[in-house]
Amino acid sequence: MARLIIHDTEGVQEIDLVDRNSIGRLSRNRIRIADDLVSKEHCLIYLDPRGGYGIKDLGSQNGTFVNGHRIVRETPLSDRDVVTIGRTSCIFLAGDLPHGTSDGMEATIQFMDADRSWSQIAQDRFLPEEEIWDEKVLRADYEKLRIAHELQREIGLELNLDRIFNRILDRTFQLLNCDRAVILMVGENGGMEVRASKTRHSGEDLVVSSTLVNFVREHKVGLICGDALADERFSCAESICNRNIRSSMAVPIVYEQELLGVMIIDSSASVRAYAEKDLLLFNNIAHQTSQFTMMAKMAKRIEEEALTRERFQRLMSPDLAEMVVSGSIKVEKGGQNRVATILFADIRGFTSMCENMRAAEVLIMLNEFFELMVDVGFRHEGTVANFIGDMIMLVWGAPVFHPDDPVRAVQAAVEMQEVLAEYNRGRREKGLPEIGVGIGINTGDLMAGYLGSTRTMTYSVIGDPVNVASRLCALARQNQILISEHSRLSVDNHFETAEISTVKVKGRKAPIRIYEVVGRKRN
């Protein structure tokens, strides 16, 4: 029977899978995961008609990942696929594998050279029960499970990498006899950076052997040096001589063939302080370190995506925000030249209206007004650029371009007036003053991008077309929609318009022609 192995705060759970297995935060799911980044109904693992298992996301907020890739459609599952849901990591096991072989760590094969001063290890998989012919293999598998359990209990759901690395070194000192230990990780520039270190005696300086680091990094194998001072491979290693290092071990931190870093421990107490079983144990620690590292990075990425999604959902429709987060639409820092359509909508007589209202009532009215306007704008895939007092500014064409952006903007303006008419009926029934809105729309070349300080930045647009749209909004009477000639040329096949005048705009020599949107054209 297929199973799902779940790594959570309580350790490791094994759950047998049935035909349909809903996963989510609520208890009504077949598999409940208590994780605040998991949606109420997050994803579904199901048995497909061919007898295999598949997984699909159920519209979760933060997504479902298989082997580090976010799934956007139904995805088949293969044996030992890693499924990440929120901060929780799961392993899918297909077929009738024996319980207790589900840790997912890789077994270790040892190689020895002639003088047995060096031991090197390569990684393989857990063997199925029927393939285990040697008690040593069984003991090795048990040791890996023990180390995984020890570190899981020590680290739990900690996501801060510095704290994770320090806890791993604390546990390493308990499990292995060493005087010094260090974790080095590959930095952004490709060099090795010390991320955590520990010494047995406080105040002792730590010297990292570049010889050990370079060997492990190049060959991606673990090694024991039984007598570092006598080993000819370290004859020129000044750091080893200066620290009187007699025995040392180094292992790579590898995830799916990618070198993440190197772990090193050493001892000054005795020659040949470490045996093959110590190297096996140390390699298991490094393997778990790679798992914790990738889980923490994945959780950080999910949290960053959640924040990005939340930020963009304030500016644009959820569908567009999801496209930005997934990378199908790029929103880059800095300015970009765009052809865009700008809409301003402003409440008429707002100041006099507020004179007879309490401040709390004004805030309620404004929030209700903006809620209606934003909903209409999002329905037509516009972007909220700004709220200015009682006025809202929306943009079509930045950051997302559509060929019919002017049509979308005018359609949104018409719907805004229709929605406000319905809203005002409710206000009349309550004896509240009605809201009248004037709308101005213009299309043109402008600059779009992030504006603000390094602490607070918003996406906005600047340029002459913005000023013209603002001027048209100021000229529009209550319930009137005014558009420029640039916009009219793009919407003429969709809307009835009437030229009403020309107007002089600040910064322009020639006056601009103004058109009123009368209504939709009938097909």
C-alpha positions as CSV (number, residue, x, y, z in Angstrom):
1,M,0.0,0.0,0.0
2,A,1.3,3.5,-0.8
3,R,2.1,5.7,2.1
4,L,2.9,9.3,3.0
5,I,5.6,10.0,5.4
6,I,5.1,13.3,7.2
7,H,7.9,15.2,9.1
8,D,6.3,17.5,11.7
9,T,7.0,18.8,15.2
10,E,6.2,15.3,16.7
11,G,8.7,13.6,14.5
12,V,7.7,11.2,11.7
13,Q,4.2,10.0,10.9
14,E,3.4,7.2,8.4
15,I,-0.1,7.3,6.8
16,D,-1.5,4.7,4.5
17,L,-3.1,6.2,1.5
18,V,-6.6,5.4,0.2
19,D,-8.3,6.4,-3.1
20,R,-8.8,10.0,-2.1
21,N,-6.7,11.8,0.6
22,S,-7.5,15.4,1.2
23,I,-4.8,17.3,3.0
24,G,-5.3,20.6,4.9
25,R,-5.4,22.5,8.2
26,L,-9.0,21.5,9.2
27,S,-9.8,18.3,11.0
28,R,-12.3,17.3,8.3
29,N,-9.4,16.5,6.0
30,R,-8.3,12.9,5.9
31,I,-4.7,14.1,6.6
32,R,-4.6,17.1,8.9
33,I,-1.4,19.3,9.0
34,A,-1.3,21.9,11.8
35,D,0.8,24.5,9.9
36,D,-0.3,28.1,9.6
37,L,1.0,28.2,6.0
38,V,-1.3,25.3,5.1
39,S,-4.7,26.2,3.7
40,K,-8.0,24.8,5.2
41,E,-8.2,22.4,2.2
42,H,-4.8,22.5,0.7
43,C,-4.3,19.6,-1.8
44,L,-5.5,16.2,-2.7
45,I,-3.6,12.9,-3.3
46,Y,-5.7,10.5,-5.3
47,L,-5.5,7.1,-7.0
48,D,-5.7,7.6,-10.8
49,P,-7.4,5.1,-13.2
50,R,-4.1,3.5,-14.1
51,G,-3.4,2.5,-10.5
52,G,-0.8,5.2,-9.7
53,Y,-1.2,8.1,-7.4
54,G,-1.4,11.8,-8.4
55,I,-1.6,15.1,-6.5
56,K,-3.4,18.4,-7.3
57,D,-3.5,21.7,-5.5
58,L,-6.9,22.8,-4.3
59,G,-6.4,26.5,-4.8
60,S,-4.2,26.9,-1.7
61,Q,-2.8,30.3,-0.8
62,N,0.8,29.3,-0.7
63,G,0.9,26.4,-3.2
64,T,1.9,22.7,-3.2
65,F,5.4,21.7,-4.2
66,V,6.7,18.4,-5.6
67,N,10.5,18.0,-5.4
68,G,10.8,21.8,-5.0
69,H,8.6,22.7,-8.0
70,R,5.2,24.3,-7.5
71,I,2.5,22.3,-9.2
72,V,-0.1,24.1,-11.3
73,R,-2.0,21.1,-12.6
74,E,-2.7,17.5,-11.6
75,T,0.8,15.9,-11.2
76,P,1.6,12.1,-11.0
77,L,3.6,11.0,-8.0
78,S,6.7,8.7,-8.2
79,D,8.2,6.7,-5.4
80,R,10.1,8.9,-2.9
81,D,8.9,12.2,-4.3
82,V,9.1,15.0,-1.7
83,V,5.9,16.9,-1.3
84,T,6.2,20.3,0.5
85,I,3.0,21.8,2.0
86,G,3.6,25.0,3.9
87,R,6.5,24.4,6.2
88,T,5.8,20.6,6.3
89,S,7.8,18.1,4.2
90,C,6.3,14.8,3.2
91,I,7.7,11.8,1.3
92,F,5.5,9.7,-1.0
93,L,6.2,6.0,-0.9
94,A,4.7,3.8,-3.6
95,G,4.1,0.0,-3.3
96,D,4.4,-2.4,-0.4
97,L,7.6,-1.1,1.2
98,P,8.2,-2.3,4.8
99,H,7.3,0.2,7.5
100,G,10.4,1.7,9.1
101,T,12.3,2.2,5.9
102,S,10.8,5.5,5.2
103,D,13.3,8.0,6.5
104,G,14.4,8.7,2.9
105,M,18.1,9.0,3.9
106,E,20.6,7.4,1.7
107,A,22.7,4.4,2.8
108,T,26.4,4.5,2.9
109,I,29.0,2.4,1.1
110,Q,32.6,2.7,2.4
111,F,35.8,2.6,0.4
112,M,39.3,2.2,2.0
113,D,42.7,2.8,0.5
114,A,45.7,0.5,1.3
115,D,47.0,2.2,4.4
116,R,43.5,2.6,5.9
117,S,44.4,6.1,6.9
118,W,41.7,7.5,4.7
119,S,38.0,6.5,4.4
120,Q,35.8,7.8,1.7
121,I,32.0,7.3,1.5
122,A,29.5,7.5,-1.3
123,Q,25.7,7.7,-0.9
124,D,23.2,5.2,-2.0
125,R,19.6,4.4,-1.0
126,F,17.9,2.4,1.7
127,L,17.7,-1.2,0.7
128,P,14.3,-3.0,0.6
129,E,13.9,-5.7,3.2
130,E,14.4,-8.6,0.8
131,E,17.8,-7.1,-0.4
132,I,19.3,-6.9,3.1
133,W,21.7,-9.8,3.4
134,D,24.2,-8.4,6.0
135,E,23.5,-7.3,9.6
136,K,25.9,-4.4,9.1
137,V,23.5,-2.9,6.5
138,L,20.6,-3.2,8.9
139,R,22.7,-1.6,11.7
140,A,23.7,1.2,9.3
141,D,20.0,1.8,8.4
142,Y,19.1,1.9,12.1
143,E,21.9,4.4,12.8
144,K,20.6,6.7,10.1
145,L,17.1,6.6,11.5
146,R,18.5,7.3,15.0
147,I,20.4,10.3,13.9
148,A,17.4,11.6,11.9
149,H,15.3,11.2,15.0
150,E,17.9,12.9,17.3
151,L,18.3,15.9,15.0
152,Q,14.5,16.2,14.3
153,R,13.9,16.3,18.0
154,E,16.6,18.9,18.5
155,I,15.6,21.2,15.7
156,G,11.8,20.6,15.3
157,L,10.4,23.2,13.0
158,E,13.2,25.8,13.4
159,L,13.6,27.7,10.2
160,N,16.5,30.0,11.1
161,L,19.5,28.5,9.4
162,D,22.0,30.0,11.9
163,R,20.1,28.5,14.8
164,I,19.8,25.2,12.9
165,F,23.5,25.0,12.3
166,N,24.4,25.8,15.9
167,R,22.0,23.1,17.2
168,I,23.5,20.6,14.8
169,L,27.0,21.3,16.1
170,D,25.8,21.0,19.7
171,R,24.4,17.6,18.9
172,T,27.6,16.6,17.0
173,F,29.6,17.3,20.1
174,Q,27.4,15.0,22.0
175,L,27.6,12.2,19.4
176,L,31.2,12.4,18.4
177,N,34.5,13.0,20.3
178,C,35.8,16.3,18.9
179,D,37.5,19.5,20.0
180,R,36.4,21.7,17.2
181,A,33.6,21.7,14.7
182,V,32.6,24.0,11.8
183,I,29.9,24.2,9.1
184,L,30.8,26.0,5.9
185,M,28.2,26.8,3.3
186,V,28.6,27.9,-0.3
187,G,28.0,31.6,-0.5
188,E,26.4,33.7,-3.2
189,N,29.7,34.4,-4.7
190,G,30.6,30.7,-4.8
191,G,33.1,30.8,-2.0
192,M,32.9,28.9,1.3
193,E,31.5,30.9,4.3
194,V,31.7,29.8,7.9
195,R,28.0,29.7,9.1
196,A,28.6,28.0,12.5
197,S,31.5,26.8,14.7
198,K,32.0,25.3,18.1
199,T,35.1,24.7,20.2
200,R,35.4,22.6,23.4
201,H,37.4,25.3,25.2
202,S,35.9,28.8,25.3
203,G,38.0,31.5,23.7
204,E,39.9,29.1,21.5
205,D,40.5,30.4,18.0
206,L,39.2,28.3,15.1
207,V,41.4,27.6,12.1
208,V,39.8,25.9,9.1
209,S,42.0,23.7,7.0
210,S,41.6,24.8,3.3
211,T,43.2,21.4,2.4
212,L,40.3,19.5,3.8
213,V,37.7,21.9,2.5
214,N,39.1,21.8,-1.1
215,F,39.4,18.0,-1.2
216,V,35.8,17.4,0.0
217,R,34.4,20.2,-2.2
218,E,36.2,18.8,-5.3
219,H,35.4,15.1,-4.8
220,K,32.1,15.4,-2.9
221,V,33.1,12.5,-0.6
222,G,33.6,12.3,3.1
223,L,37.0,11.4,4.6
224,I,38.9,10.5,7.7
225,C,42.4,11.6,8.4
226,G,43.7,9.3,11.1
227,D,47.0,11.2,11.6
228,A,46.9,14.6,9.9
229,L,50.4,15.6,11.0
230,A,51.9,12.5,9.5
231,D,49.8,12.3,6.3
232,E,51.8,13.4,3.3
233,R,48.6,14.9,1.7
234,F,48.7,17.5,4.5
235,S,52.5,18.1,4.4
236,C,52.0,21.7,3.3
237,A,48.9,22.3,5.4
238,E,50.1,25.0,7.8
239,S,46.7,25.3,9.5
240,I,46.8,21.7,10.6
241,C,50.4,21.9,11.9
242,N,49.8,25.1,13.9
243,R,46.7,23.7,15.6
244,N,48.3,20.3,16.4
245,I,45.4,18.5,14.7
246,R,45.9,14.8,15.1
247,S,42.6,13.4,13.7
248,S,39.9,15.0,11.6
249,M,36.8,14.1,9.6
250,A,35.2,16.1,6.8
251,V,32.0,15.4,4.9
252,P,30.1,17.2,2.2
253,I,26.6,18.6,2.7
254,V,24.9,17.5,-0.5
255,Y,21.4,17.8,-1.7
256,E,20.4,16.1,-5.0
257,Q,24.0,16.2,-6.2
258,E,24.4,19.9,-5.4
259,L,27.1,20.7,-2.9
260,L,25.7,23.0,-0.3
261,G,28.6,23.0,2.1
262,V,31.2,21.1,4.2
263,M,31.2,19.9,7.8
264,I,34.6,19.4,9.6
265,I,35.4,18.1,13.0
266,D,38.9,17.5,14.5
267,S,40.6,16.3,17.6
268,S,44.0,17.1,19.1
269,A,43.7,14.3,21.7
270,S,44.9,11.2,19.8
271,V,45.9,9.7,16.5
272,R,43.2,7.7,14.7
273,A,40.5,9.1,17.0
274,Y,37.8,8.3,14.4
275,A,36.8,5.0,12.9
276,E,34.6,4.1,9.9
277,K,31.5,4.0,12.1
278,D,32.2,7.6,13.1
279,L,32.5,8.6,9.5
280,L,29.2,6.9,8.8
281,L,27.5,8.8,11.7
282,F,29.1,12.1,10.7
283,N,27.9,11.6,7.1
284,N,24.4,11.0,8.4
285,I,24.5,14.2,10.3
286,A,25.6,16.1,7.1
287,H,22.8,14.4,5.2
288,Q,20.3,15.6,7.7
289,T,21.9,19.1,7.6
290,S,21.2,19.2,3.9
291,Q,17.6,18.3,4.4
292,F,17.1,20.9,7.1
293,T,18.9,23.5,5.0
294,M,16.6,22.9,2.0
295,M,13.5,22.8,4.1
296,A,14.4,26.1,5.7
297,K,15.1,27.6,2.3
298,M,11.8,26.3,0.9
299,A,9.9,27.6,3.9
300,K,11.5,31.0,3.5
301,R,10.7,31.1,-0.2
302,I,7.1,30.1,0.5
303,E,6.8,32.9,3.1
304,E,8.4,35.4,0.7
305,E,5.9,34.3,-2.0
306,A,3.0,34.7,0.5
307,L,4.2,38.2,1.4
308,T,4.6,39.1,-2.3
309,R,1.2,37.7,-3.1
310,E,-0.4,39.7,-0.4
311,R,1.4,42.8,-1.5
312,F,0.3,42.5,-5.1
313,Q,-3.2,41.4,-4.3
314,R,-3.6,44.9,-2.8
315,L,-2.7,46.4,-6.2
316,M,-4.2,44.0,-8.7
317,S,-6.7,41.1,-9.1
318,P,-5.9,37.8,-7.4
319,D,-5.3,36.1,-10.8
320,L,-2.8,38.8,-11.9
321,A,-1.1,38.7,-8.5
322,E,-0.7,34.9,-8.8
323,M,0.9,35.4,-12.3
324,V,3.4,37.8,-10.8
325,V,4.3,35.5,-7.9
326,S,4.7,32.5,-10.2
327,G,7.0,34.5,-12.5
328,S,4.8,34.3,-15.6
329,I,4.6,38.1,-15.4
330,K,7.7,40.1,-14.3
331,V,7.5,43.2,-12.3
332,E,11.0,44.7,-12.1
333,K,12.3,47.4,-9.8
334,G,13.0,50.7,-11.5
335,G,11.1,52.6,-14.2
336,Q,9.8,51.2,-17.5
337,N,8.3,53.1,-20.4
338,R,4.7,51.9,-21.0
339,V,1.7,52.8,-23.0
340,A,-1.0,52.8,-20.3
341,T,-4.5,54.0,-19.6
342,I,-5.2,55.9,-16.4
343,L,-8.5,56.3,-14.6
344,F,-9.2,58.8,-11.8
345,A,-12.5,58.6,-9.9
346,D,-13.3,61.4,-7.4
347,I,-16.3,62.0,-5.1
348,R,-18.1,65.2,-6.0
349,G,-19.0,67.6,-3.1
350,F,-17.0,65.5,-0.6
351,T,-16.0,68.4,1.6
352,S,-19.5,69.8,2.1
353,M,-20.8,66.3,2.6
354,C,-18.4,65.6,5.4
355,E,-19.4,68.8,7.3
356,N,-22.6,67.0,8.4
357,M,-21.0,63.6,9.2
358,R,-18.9,62.3,12.0
359,A,-15.4,61.2,11.3
360,A,-16.2,57.6,11.8
361,E,-19.1,57.8,9.3
362,V,-16.8,59.4,6.7
363,L,-14.3,56.6,7.1
364,I,-17.0,53.9,6.7
365,M,-18.3,55.7,3.6
366,L,-14.9,56.0,2.0
367,N,-14.0,52.4,2.7
368,E,-17.2,51.2,1.2
369,F,-16.7,53.4,-1.8
370,F,-13.1,52.3,-2.4
371,E,-14.2,48.6,-1.9
372,L,-16.7,49.0,-4.7
373,M,-14.3,50.8,-7.0
374,V,-11.4,48.3,-6.5
375,D,-13.7,45.3,-7.1
376,V,-14.8,46.8,-10.4
377,G,-11.2,47.6,-11.4
378,F,-10.0,44.1,-10.5
379,R,-12.8,42.5,-12.5
380,H,-11.3,44.2,-15.6
381,E,-7.7,43.5,-14.5
382,G,-6.7,47.0,-13.6
383,T,-4.0,47.9,-11.1
384,V,-4.6,50.2,-8.1
385,A,-2.0,53.0,-8.3
386,N,-3.1,55.2,-5.5
387,F,-5.7,56.4,-3.1
388,I,-5.7,60.2,-2.7
389,G,-8.2,61.5,-0.2
390,D,-11.6,60.7,-1.7
391,M,-10.1,59.8,-5.1
392,I,-8.9,56.5,-6.5
393,M,-6.4,56.1,-9.3
394,L,-6.2,52.9,-11.4
395,V,-4.0,51.9,-14.3
396,W,-4.4,49.5,-17.3
397,G,-1.2,48.5,-19.2
398,A,1.2,48.6,-16.2
399,P,2.6,46.3,-15.0
400,V,0.4,44.0,-17.1
401,F,-0.4,44.9,-20.7
402,H,-3.5,43.9,-22.6
403,P,-4.2,45.1,-26.2
404,D,-7.6,46.3,-25.1
405,D,-6.5,48.2,-22.0
406,P,-8.4,51.4,-22.9
407,V,-11.6,49.4,-23.5
408,R,-11.2,47.7,-20.1
409,A,-10.7,51.1,-18.4
410,V,-13.8,52.7,-20.0
411,Q,-15.8,49.5,-19.3
412,A,-14.7,49.7,-15.7
413,A,-15.8,53.4,-15.5
414,V,-19.3,52.6,-16.8
415,E,-19.6,49.7,-14.3
416,M,-18.4,52.0,-11.5
417,Q,-21.3,54.4,-12.2
418,E,-23.8,51.5,-12.4
419,V,-22.5,50.0,-9.1
420,L,-22.7,53.4,-7.4
421,A,-26.3,53.9,-8.5
422,E,-27.2,50.6,-6.8
423,Y,-25.1,51.6,-3.7
424,N,-26.9,55.0,-3.5
425,R,-30.3,53.3,-3.5
426,G,-29.3,51.6,-0.2
427,R,-28.0,54.9,1.2
428,R,-31.3,56.7,0.3
429,E,-33.2,54.0,2.2
430,K,-31.1,54.6,5.2
431,G,-31.4,58.4,5.0
432,L,-27.8,58.8,4.1
433,P,-26.5,61.3,1.5
434,E,-25.8,59.9,-1.9
435,I,-22.3,59.7,-3.5
436,G,-21.7,61.2,-6.9
437,V,-18.5,60.5,-8.8
438,G,-16.7,62.1,-11.7
439,I,-14.3,60.0,-13.7
440,G,-11.5,61.0,-16.1
441,I,-9.6,58.6,-18.4
442,N,-6.5,59.2,-20.6
443,T,-4.1,56.9,-22.6
444,G,-0.5,57.7,-23.4
445,D,3.2,57.0,-22.9
446,L,4.4,57.2,-19.3
447,M,6.9,55.8,-16.8
448,A,5.8,53.0,-14.5
449,G,7.7,51.5,-11.6
450,Y,8.3,51.4,-7.9
451,L,8.3,54.7,-6.0
452,G,9.1,55.5,-2.5
453,S,11.9,54.9,0.0
454,T,13.9,51.7,0.7
455,R,11.5,51.0,3.6
456,T,8.2,51.7,1.8
457,M,7.7,51.3,-1.9
458,T,4.6,51.4,-4.1
459,Y,4.0,50.7,-7.7
460,S,2.8,53.8,-9.6
461,V,3.0,55.7,-12.8
462,I,4.2,59.2,-13.7
463,G,4.1,61.4,-16.8
464,D,2.0,63.8,-18.8
465,P,-0.8,61.3,-19.5
466,V,-1.4,61.0,-15.7
467,N,-1.8,64.8,-15.4
468,V,-4.2,64.9,-18.3
469,A,-6.4,62.1,-16.7
470,S,-6.4,64.0,-13.4
471,R,-7.4,67.2,-15.2
472,L,-10.3,65.3,-17.0
473,C,-11.5,63.9,-13.6
474,A,-11.5,67.4,-12.1
475,L,-13.7,68.6,-15.1
476,A,-16.1,65.8,-15.0
477,R,-19.5,66.5,-13.4
478,Q,-21.2,64.1,-11.0
479,N,-21.9,60.8,-12.7
480,Q,-20.0,61.9,-15.8
481,I,-17.1,60.0,-17.6
482,L,-14.7,62.1,-19.6
483,I,-12.0,60.7,-21.8
484,S,-9.3,62.1,-24.0
485,E,-9.0,61.7,-27.8
486,H,-6.2,59.1,-27.4
487,S,-8.6,57.0,-25.4
488,R,-11.6,57.6,-27.6
489,L,-9.7,56.3,-30.7
490,S,-9.2,53.0,-29.0
491,V,-12.8,52.6,-27.7
492,D,-14.8,54.0,-30.6
493,N,-16.0,50.6,-31.7
494,H,-17.3,49.8,-28.2
495,F,-18.8,53.0,-26.7
496,E,-20.9,55.9,-27.8
497,T,-19.0,59.2,-27.2
498,A,-19.8,62.9,-27.7
499,E,-17.2,65.6,-28.1
500,I,-18.1,68.3,-25.6
501,S,-15.2,70.8,-25.7
502,T,-11.5,71.5,-25.8
503,V,-9.5,72.4,-22.7
504,K,-6.1,73.9,-22.0
505,V,-4.0,71.7,-19.8
506,K,-1.1,73.0,-17.7
507,G,2.2,72.2,-19.5
508,R,0.7,71.8,-22.9
509,K,0.6,74.5,-25.6
510,A,-2.3,73.1,-27.6
511,P,-5.7,72.4,-26.0
512,I,-6.9,68.8,-25.8
513,R,-10.3,67.5,-27.1
514,I,-12.6,66.1,-24.5
515,Y,-15.3,63.4,-25.0
516,E,-18.1,62.2,-22.8
517,V,-18.9,58.5,-22.7
518,V,-22.6,58.3,-23.4
519,G,-23.0,54.5,-23.2
520,R,-22.1,51.2,-24.7
521,K,-22.6,50.6,-28.4
522,R,-25.1,47.9,-29.4
523,N,-23.7,45.1,-31.5
